[in-house]
Amino acid sequence: MIDKQINKDLILRERLALQRTILANQSTFLAFLRTSMYFFIAGLSLESLLKIENSFIIEWFLFISSFVIFCVGVFNYFKHKKMILDNEKHIGDYKMQYDEQ
């Protein structure tokens, strides 16, 4: 009886930890997206705010930076999502042990 309770608690803790990790991964992706949008908006508004000669160079730098940050964020999100899904199978091992008893 005690062994079943320990395994059940272990499964619950593992599931909750997995859920927190998934939410953290999503939050990180949204931070990358927000930063990318800031760079993009800065590029759009640079010419109207500042009268700088050759401002298009700075604008293009900001646009390219925005695209790179977005791509890194997408790559990071899917890389970590795959790692999370790969580690989810370990929770199943505990569940199988619990069902057998």
N, C-alpha and C positions, 0 to 999 in steps of 0.2 A: 504494500500500500504506500509506504513512504517513498519507495523507489519510483513508483508511478508518478507521485506528486512532484518529485524532483525533476523527472524527465519532462513533465508537463510544464513546469515553471521554466525549464531550460528552453523549451520550444517557444514559449511566449516571449521570453527575453530576447531570443534570437530574432523572432519575427518583428518585435518592436525596434530592435537595433537596425534591422534591414530597412524598415519603414523610415527611420530617421536618416539613414544613409541615402535613400532614394530622394527624400525631401531636400537634403543638403545638396545633392547633385543637381536637382532642379533649381534650387536657389542660386547655386553657382552659375548655372547657365543663364539665368535671368540677369545676374550681375554682369556677365560678359555682354549680353545683349544691350543692357542699359548703357554700359561704357561705349559700346560701338555706336549706339544712337547719339550719345553726347558728341563724339568725334564727328559724326556725320552732320549734325546740326551746327556744330562749330564751323565746319567747312562751308555749309550753306550760308551762314550769316556773316562770315568774315568780311566779304566785300561790302556789304551794306553798313557794317559797323566801323570799319577802319578803311581809310583811303590810303592804301599802301601800293606802291608801284610793284608790279609783278605779283599781285596777291594770288593769282591763279596757281602759282607754284605751291604756295602754302595750302590753298584749298585742295589741290590734288593730293598733297601729302596727307591731309586730314581724311580725305575720302579713302585713300589707299589704306591708311592706318585703321579706319573704321572697318573696312572689308577684312583686313587681316585679323583684327580682334574678333570679329564675328566668326570667321572660319576657325580660329583657334578655340573659341567657345563651343562651337558645334562639334569639333573633333574631340574636345575634352569631355563633353557631355556623353557622346556615344561610346567613347573608350571606357569611361567609368560605368556607364549603364551595362556594358557587356561584362565588366568585372563583377558588378553586383549580381547579375543574373547567373554568372558562373559560380559564385559563392553561395547562391541560394540553395543549391542542391545539397549542401551540407546540413541544412535545416531538416531536409527530408530524412537524413540518416537518423536523426534524433526521433523523428516522428515514427519511423519504422520500428525503432527500439521500443517506443512507447506502445505501439499497437500490438507488438508481439507478446507483451507481458500481460 
